[in-house]
Amino acid sequence: MPLGILGKKLGQTRVYNAKGAITSVTVVLAGPNRVLQCKTQQSDGYNAVQLGFDDQKEQRVTKPLLGHIKKFNGQAVKRIQEFRDFTKEVKPGDVVGATLFAPGDFVDAIGLTKGRGFEGVVKRHRFAGGDSTHGAKGWHRRSGAIGQRLFPGTVMRGMRMPGHMGQVRRTVQNLEVIQVREAENILLISGAVPGSKGDYIVIRESKKRPKGWKPHAERAGNADKGKGKKK
């Protein structure tokens, strides 16, 4: 993760651009993040930065974790995330925030999806269900047969069935940063971000569209312009 930050999902809204077009955005509280530890190739075998987010009372933090934080003169926090190969030069005690990103940057959002509880196959796997007419009784939202008769005489592994839905780690890629509000440490990100309001999320630099990325058509146009200049 070249660049990343811990944040909290605050909700959704919409904003207008200079042309008056509406964009649906997710509001993310992106900081302040405190730098707790900086790992190096010489000391730990790899380069990384540990960031802490959301202050916590010391008595609510386990003693081993509190000792680790105090070792680097940090304050107790609720969430800690390690980012490898952090491209920004920082040191323990520094504070980073939403200004790590700029409008137009693309990011990946990582979080836990909303928990839906125990759900059937129609909602969980989008099964069609049984007929509602023609004499069908009691099979409107069932999956149908799952067995294998005599051979192999068992339910196949991976069979889609009712069960717990949601509350799993998911990554949504290539979301565009619409606005950066430095004073409030808020990012307005186009599109949907995993999780409920108040959930912690990780915002990292997009792996597929890093800083400086341009659409293929724009890159091709610039290349054509360059060829024309050479001639």
KOLVO-801113 format. One line per field, with one value per residue (C-alpha): residue in one letter; x, y negated, z negated. Coordinates in steps of 0.001 Angstrom, whole numbers. Layout:
N
aa <- (A, ...)
east <- (X, ...)
north <- (Y, ...)
up <- (Z, ...)
***
This chain:
231
aa <- (M, P, L, G, I, L, G, K, K, L, G, Q, T, R, V, Y, N, A, K, G, A, I, T, S, V, T, V, V, L, A, G, P, N, R, V, L, Q, C, K, T, Q, Q, S, D, G, Y, N, A, V, Q, L, G, F, D, D, Q, K, E, Q, R, V, T, K, P, L, L, G, H, I, K, K, F, N, G, Q, A, V, K, R, I, Q, E, F, R, D, F, T, K, E, V, K, P, G, D, V, V, G, A, T, L, F, A, P, G, D, F, V, D, A, I, G, L, T, K, G, R, G, F, E, G, V, V, K, R, H, R, F, A, G, G, D, S, T, H, G, A, K, G, W, H, R, R, S, G, A, I, G, Q, R, L, F, P, G, T, V, M, R, G, M, R, M, P, G, H, M, G, Q, V, R, R, T, V, Q, N, L, E, V, I, Q, V, R, E, A, E, N, I, L, L, I, S, G, A, V, P, G, S, K, G, D, Y, I, V, I, R, E, S, K, K, R, P, K, G, W, K, P, H, A, E, R, A, G, N, A, D, K, G, K, G, K, K, K)
east <- (0, 1942, -424, -3296, -5260, -7713, -11139, -14737, -17770, -20130, -22854, -23858, -24860, -24638, -22611, -22665, -19707, -18950, -21287, -24189, -24052, -24880, -22466, -23421, -20637, -19729, -18539, -15444, -13755, -10149, -8103, -6321, -4089, -1094, 2097, 2835, 5784, 8003, 9484, 12558, 14327, 17237, 15245, 12230, 13032, 10529, 9378, 6050, 4216, 1743, -1096, -3494, -6972, -9665, -8498, -9231, -8935, -5803, -7721, -9657, -6537, -4775, -1472, 661, -821, -520, 3119, 3754, 2167, 4023, 7312, 7004, 5518, 2083, -1452, -4005, -6160, -9071, -7725, -4223, -3379, -34, 732, 3717, 5978, 4422, 5580, 5249, 8175, 6928, 8250, 6603, 4437, 3526, -114, -1513, -5003, -7221, -4595, -2775, -5206, -6343, -9501, -9253, -7220, -8526, -8678, -9660, -12003, -11704, -14278, -16776, -20093, -23374, -24482, -27801, -28140, -29398, -30909, -32428, -31163, -33429, -31910, -28446, -27746, -30528, -32212, -35453, -37386, -40231, -43434, -46154, -48917, -49595, -50042, -46715, -47044, -44318, -41514, -41790, -38449, -36633, -33578, -34867, -33045, -29484, -28739, -26914, -29113, -27188, -23800, -22024, -24905, -23856, -24250, -21521, -19012, -19677, -23439, -25160, -27550, -29142, -26778, -25163, -25110, -22868, -20277, -17343, -14266, -14668, -12645, -14233, -11686, -11206, -13368, -12677, -12018, -14415, -13550, -10949, -11998, -8760, -10206, -12642, -10393, -13168, -13026, -15974, -15589, -17713, -19800, -20484, -18087, -18521, -20031, -22622, -22489, -19845, -17836, -14058, -12640, -9252, -8736, -5654, -4201, -5774, -3659, -5047, -5202, -2357, -1581, -1025, -3215, -5092, -7801, -6617, -8157, -6358, -3046, -3471, -4237, -1122, 965, -391, 439, 3972, 4395, 3215, 5795, 8627, 7668)
north <- (0, -3012, -5489, -4822, -6094, -4851, -6450, -6205, -6111, -8952, -8513, -9400, -12612, -14321, -17258, -19468, -20137, -23360, -22358, -21660, -17865, -15772, -13160, -10715, -10522, -8772, -11002, -9603, -11013, -10423, -11283, -12568, -9477, -9368, -7679, -5099, -3222, -3305, 50, 248, 2908, 2867, 3201, 5307, 6732, 4565, 958, 32, -2614, -1955, -4468, -4859, -6367, -7438, -8182, -5666, -5599, -3817, -1500, -136, 950, 4236, 3893, 5442, 3060, 90, 979, 1100, -2331, -3865, -2506, -5022, -7783, -7435, -7794, -5001, -4530, -2307, -1168, -461, 287, 1038, -245, 1243, -821, -4100, -6685, -9736, -10494, -10401, -9705, -8519, -11268, -12836, -13353, -12668, -13310, -13717, -15786, -12570, -12550, -15208, -15668, -13466, -10730, -7176, -5077, -1602, -1346, 1677, 2468, 4936, 5166, 4728, 7797, 9262, 12145, 15586, 15388, 17824, 18637, 16134, 13136, 14564, 16065, 14487, 17796, 17542, 19780, 22082, 21425, 19366, 21203, 24532, 26405, 25487, 25521, 24620, 24238, 20559, 19519, 22838, 23983, 27325, 30642, 30649, 34385, 36730, 39872, 43141, 41875, 40044, 39911, 36651, 32895, 31454, 29179, 25495, 25978, 22595, 22808, 20583, 19105, 16023, 13122, 10066, 8892, 9933, 7982, 6465, 4063, 1614, 434, -2659, -5161, -8793, -11441, -14309, -16728, -17025, -19165, -19716, -21655, -18836, -15933, -14727, -12987, -12931, -9773, -8984, -5832, -3361, -2225, 1055, 903, -895, -4454, -4671, -1660, -1871, -1608, -1722, -4143, -3336, -4562, -2645, 291, 141, -3659, -5194, -8904, -10369, -7779, -9005, -7333, -5372, -7855, -10771, -8900, -8024, -11662, -12881, -10282, -11458, -15060, -14012, -12255, -15369, -17515, -15156, -15425)
up <- (0, 1182, -474, -2839, -5779, -8395, -8402, -9465, -7186, -8119, -5504, -1972, -236, 3152, 4428, 7512, 9780, 11642, 14483, 12129, 12470, 9397, 8044, 5292, 2724, -512, -3351, -5085, -8182, -7111, -10148, -11977, -11883, -14224, -13112, -15813, -14333, -11271, -10239, -8038, -6017, -8453, -11693, -10647, -7239, -5373, -5125, -6700, -8686, -11505, -11757, -14677, -14468, -16945, -20499, -23235, -27035, -28180, -30556, -27591, -25713, -26425, -28278, -25494, -22917, -25268, -25909, -22170, -21719, -24680, -23333, -20509, -22730, -21162, -22522, -22945, -19864, -18845, -15474, -14172, -10550, -8954, -5451, -3647, -1379, -2519, 13, -2271, -4556, -8163, -11647, -14910, -16339, -13004, -12080, -8617, -7329, -4318, -2497, -1562, 1353, 3813, 5898, 8961, 7254, 7352, 4186, 3001, 2, -2319, -4993, -6440, -4623, -6481, -8450, -7207, -9649, -8593, -5110, -2638, 830, 2607, 838, 183, 3620, 5742, 6500, 8481, 6090, 7013, 8933, 7304, 9217, 10978, 7735, 6152, 2369, -112, 2447, 3285, 1733, 1527, 3445, 4705, 4605, 3230, 3047, 5429, 5178, 4779, 6003, 4479, 2006, 391, 771, 2985, 1320, 2000, 2520, 2197, -735, -3409, -5982, -7437, -4989, -5034, -7578, -5396, -4325, -877, 1293, 3731, 6266, 8434, 6530, 7372, 4726, 5457, 2643, -123, -3100, -4992, -7932, -8759, -7661, -5361, -2001, 379, 2455, 5492, 5202, 2410, -324, -2255, -5727, -7800, -9099, -11795, -10579, -10276, -6783, -5081, -2206, -140, 3127, 6001, 7167, 10703, 11004, 8944, 8757, 12212, 13925, 17016, 19132, 22167, 24627, 22981, 22945, 26621, 27468, 25678, 27514, 30873, 29969, 29108, 32445, 34268, 32491, 33453, 37114)
***
